[in-house]
Amino acid sequence: MSDKDVKDENIVPAVKEQAEDNTNEETVEETAQEETFAKAGKRSKKQVEAAKAEEERQARKEERKAEEAKGEVKAGPKPVTRSRLERRGKKYQDAHKKIEKGKIYPLAEAVKLAIETSPVKFDATLEMHFRLGVDPRQADQNIRATVSLPAGTGKTVRVAVFAPLDIAKKAKEAGADIAEDDEFLQKLDKEQIDFDVLIATPQYMAKLGKYARLLGPKGLMPNPKAGTVTNEVEKAVTEAKSGKIEYRVDKQAIVHVGLGKVSFGADKLMQNVNAFIDSLKSQRPNSLKGQYVKSVYVSTTMGPSIQVENIYN
């Protein structure tokens, strides 16, 4: 064997080893690059890629602006932005024309006008919206109460009672749609909710604890403030059936409430409105120093809004 052949044999393994070393180095570099991404947050792979895409988009935008400035690209027409009223339907626009812009209406006149401007074919609900000066984050200013409407709500209310068998039988006689004992819990296990109001006795509230996540978000969890946790179950059922409603202030310090159907007529609706206003006045927190009711609006379902004189102040 010649010296040349020996050298070639020594060179080949060396080249292979060097190639393997280079491959290993590239793999390590790639791994290191992958490991630089965080699992979540701004340094995650998804966010980094999104940031790069946004930079590229902004770069293209700047290029196009530069080309338009030079006159190389003709800019298209500016988009036409329509007002909210113009984006509404024809019936809504016709109803809105009957409301004088900027005018603050007396309560009785506003209710009549709301009935006239209802744009829908079905029996709409008269709604009132009160913007209050309370802070809902304060426990004593978190308004929550009930009121019985003299003319009713116009809705069929399905009432369920969860109580001992002897009380459940009396509740059934008073008009409850569902009045059961442990059978009621079996329905809740299957997430069967076929009621609008749930009334329970205080001793049975512990059994409903594990269903709070099911009932709470739907506003069906019994509450003493709403009068749905009581030993006087028959009275609670009668009130719920006859038109008792619950209202509460939301995070924006606004109370939204439905006070009957348009088909009731102005007189019956005014009875409900006055009953609700009296109830709302009685809920003024003692710790509130400023204005209680800031503004009042009335409307119907899918109808235009009408500003009302501040009846409280």
C-alpha positions in Angstrom: 0.0 0.0 0.0 1.4 3.4 -1.0 1.7 6.4 1.3 -0.9 8.2 -0.8 -3.5 5.5 -0.1 -2.8 5.6 3.6 -3.3 9.4 3.6 -6.6 9.1 1.8 -7.9 6.5 4.3 -7.0 8.9 7.1 -8.6 11.9 5.4 -12.0 10.2 4.8 -12.8 9.5 8.5 -11.6 13.0 9.4 -14.0 14.5 6.9 -16.9 12.4 8.2 -16.1 13.4 11.8 -16.0 17.1 10.8 -19.3 16.8 8.9 -20.9 15.2 11.9 -19.5 17.9 14.2 -21.0 20.6 11.9 -24.4 18.8 11.9 -24.4 18.6 15.6 -23.5 22.3 15.9 -26.4 23.2 13.6 -28.8 21.1 15.6 -27.6 22.7 18.9 -28.0 26.1 17.3 -31.6 25.3 16.2 -32.4 23.8 19.6 -31.0 26.9 21.3 -33.1 29.1 19.0 -36.2 27.1 19.8 -35.5 27.3 23.5 -35.3 31.1 23.3 -39.1 31.3 22.9 -41.2 31.5 26.0 -44.1 29.2 26.7 -46.5 32.2 26.8 -46.5 36.0 26.7 -44.8 38.4 24.4 -41.8 36.2 23.9 -43.8 33.1 22.9 -43.4 31.7 19.3 -46.9 32.7 18.4 -46.5 36.3 19.6 -43.1 36.7 18.0 -44.4 35.5 14.6 -47.4 37.9 15.0 -45.1 40.8 15.7 -43.0 40.0 12.6 -46.2 39.8 10.5 -47.3 43.2 11.8 -43.9 44.8 11.1 -44.1 43.5 7.5 -47.6 44.8 7.1 -46.6 48.3 8.4 -43.6 48.3 6.1 -45.9 47.5 3.1 -48.2 50.3 4.2 -45.4 52.8 4.4 -44.2 51.7 0.9 -47.7 52.3 -0.5 -47.9 55.7 1.1 -44.6 56.7 -0.4 -45.7 55.5 -3.8 -49.0 57.4 -3.5 -47.0 60.5 -2.6 -44.9 60.2 -5.7 -48.0 59.7 -7.8 -47.0 56.2 -8.8 -50.1 54.6 -7.4 -53.6 56.2 -7.5 -55.3 56.2 -4.1 -58.8 54.8 -4.1 -61.9 56.6 -3.0 -62.3 57.2 0.8 -64.8 54.8 2.4 -68.2 56.3 3.2 -69.0 56.0 6.8 -72.8 56.0 7.6 -74.2 57.0 10.9 -75.9 54.5 13.2 -79.4 55.8 12.2 -78.6 55.3 8.5 -77.6 51.7 9.2 -81.0 51.0 10.8 -84.0 49.6 9.0 -86.7 51.8 7.3 -89.3 51.2 10.0 -86.8 52.3 12.7 -85.9 55.4 10.8 -89.6 56.3 10.3 -90.2 55.9 14.0 -87.2 58.0 14.9 -88.5 60.9 12.9 -91.4 61.2 15.3 -89.0 62.0 18.2 -87.9 65.6 18.4 -84.1 65.7 18.6 -82.7 67.1 21.9 -86.1 67.3 23.5 -86.6 65.9 27.1 -90.1 64.6 27.3 -92.4 64.4 30.4 -92.9 60.8 31.6 -96.5 60.3 30.5 -95.8 61.8 27.1 -92.7 59.7 26.7 -94.6 56.5 27.4 -97.3 57.3 24.9 -94.6 58.2 22.3 -92.7 55.0 22.9 -95.9 53.0 22.2 -96.4 54.9 19.0 -92.9 54.4 17.8 -92.7 50.6 18.3 -91.4 49.4 14.9 -91.9 45.6 15.4 -94.9 43.5 14.5 -94.9 41.4 17.8 -96.1 42.7 21.2 -93.0 44.6 22.3 -91.9 45.3 25.9 -91.7 48.8 27.4 -88.2 49.3 28.8 -86.8 51.9 31.1 -83.2 52.7 31.8 -82.0 54.6 34.8 -78.4 55.8 35.1 -77.7 56.2 38.8 -75.0 58.1 40.7 -74.1 55.1 42.8 -70.9 53.1 42.9 -71.9 49.4 42.4 -68.5 48.3 43.9 -69.6 49.5 47.3 -71.7 46.9 49.1 -74.2 49.4 50.4 -74.7 51.0 47.0 -75.2 47.8 45.0 -78.9 48.3 44.3 -80.9 45.1 44.2 -84.6 44.8 45.0 -88.0 43.5 43.8 -91.3 45.2 43.0 -94.8 43.9 42.2 -96.2 45.5 39.1 -99.9 46.3 39.4 -100.7 45.4 35.8 -98.3 42.4 35.6 -95.5 41.8 33.2 -97.5 40.2 30.3 -95.2 37.2 30.4 -96.0 33.6 31.5 -93.7 32.9 34.4 -92.8 29.3 35.2 -92.2 29.0 38.9 -90.3 26.1 40.5 -90.3 25.3 44.2 -87.7 23.3 46.0 -89.0 22.5 49.5 -90.1 19.6 51.7 -93.0 17.6 50.4 -95.7 19.1 52.6 -94.7 22.7 51.6 -94.3 21.6 48.0 -97.9 20.4 47.9 -99.2 23.8 49.1 -97.0 25.5 46.6 -98.5 23.4 43.8 -101.9 24.4 44.9 -100.8 28.1 44.9 -99.9 27.8 41.2 -96.3 26.6 41.1 -95.4 24.8 37.9 -92.8 22.5 39.6 -92.9 21.7 43.3 -90.6 18.8 44.3 -88.2 17.5 46.9 -85.2 15.4 45.9 -86.6 14.7 42.4 -85.8 18.3 41.6 -82.1 17.8 42.2 -82.1 14.8 39.8 -83.3 17.2 37.1 -80.5 19.7 37.9 -78.0 16.9 37.7 -79.1 16.5 34.1 -79.0 20.3 33.6 -82.8 20.4 32.9 -83.9 24.0 33.5 -87.5 24.5 32.6 -88.5 27.3 34.9 -88.0 31.1 35.1 -88.1 31.6 38.9 -86.8 29.2 41.6 -88.1 29.5 45.2 -86.5 27.5 48.0 -86.9 27.3 51.8 -83.9 28.4 53.9 -83.1 24.8 55.2 -83.0 23.5 51.6 -80.5 26.1 50.3 -77.5 24.0 51.5 -78.6 21.3 49.0 -78.5 23.8 46.1 -75.0 24.9 46.9 -73.3 22.6 44.4 -75.6 23.9 41.6 -74.6 27.5 42.0 -72.4 27.5 38.8 -75.4 26.2 36.9 -78.1 28.5 38.3 -76.0 31.6 39.2 -75.1 32.8 35.6 -78.7 32.4 34.6 -80.0 34.5 37.5 -82.0 31.6 38.9 -80.2 31.1 42.2 -82.6 31.8 45.1 -81.7 34.9 47.1 -83.2 36.4 50.2 -83.1 40.0 48.7 -85.2 38.8 45.8 -87.7 37.1 48.1 -87.0 33.7 46.6 -85.5 32.2 49.9 -88.5 32.2 52.3 -90.7 30.0 54.5 -93.8 31.7 53.1 -93.6 29.8 49.8 -97.3 30.2 48.9 -97.0 34.0 49.1 -93.8 34.0 47.0 -95.4 31.8 44.3 -98.5 34.1 44.1 -96.3 37.2 43.8 -94.1 35.7 41.1 -97.1 34.6 39.1 -98.9 38.0 39.5 -96.0 40.2 38.2 -93.2 40.5 40.7 -89.9 41.4 39.1 -86.4 41.7 40.3 -84.0 44.5 39.3 -80.4 45.4 40.1 -77.8 47.9 39.1 -75.1 46.7 36.6 -71.4 47.5 36.6 -72.0 50.7 34.7 -74.5 51.9 37.4 -77.5 51.5 35.1 -80.8 49.8 36.0 -82.5 48.2 33.0 -86.1 47.0 33.5 -89.1 45.8 31.4 -92.4 47.2 32.7 -95.0 45.5 30.6 -96.2 45.0 27.0 -97.2 47.7 24.5 -100.6 46.1 24.2 -101.3 47.1 27.9 -102.0 50.6 26.8 -100.6 53.9 28.3 -102.7 53.8 31.5 -101.7 50.3 32.7 -98.1 50.9 31.7 -98.1 54.1 33.7 -99.3 52.2 36.8 -96.3 49.8 36.4 -93.9 52.7 35.8 -95.0 54.6 38.9 -94.8 51.5 41.1 -91.3 50.9 39.9 -90.2 54.5 40.4 -91.5 54.5 43.9 -89.5 51.2 44.6 -86.4 52.7 43.1 -86.7 55.8 45.2 -86.9 53.8 48.4 -83.6 52.1 47.6 -81.5 55.3 47.7 -78.4 54.4 49.8 -77.9 56.5 52.9 -74.2 56.9 52.2 -74.8 58.5 48.8 -74.1 62.2 48.9 -74.4 63.2 45.2 -77.2 62.9 42.7 -79.1 59.6 42.8 -80.8 59.5 39.4 -78.7 61.1 36.7 -80.8 60.3 33.5 -83.8 58.3 32.5 -84.7 56.9 29.1 -87.7 54.9 27.8 -88.0 52.7 24.7 -89.6 49.6 23.4 -88.0 46.4 22.1 -85.9 47.3 19.1 -87.4 50.8 19.2 -85.8 54.3 19.4 -84.8 55.7 22.8 -86.6 58.7 24.3 -85.1 60.9 27.0 -87.4 61.5 30.0 -87.4 64.4 32.5 -85.5 63.5 35.7 -88.5 62.5 37.7 -86.5 61.8 40.9 -84.8 65.2 41.1 
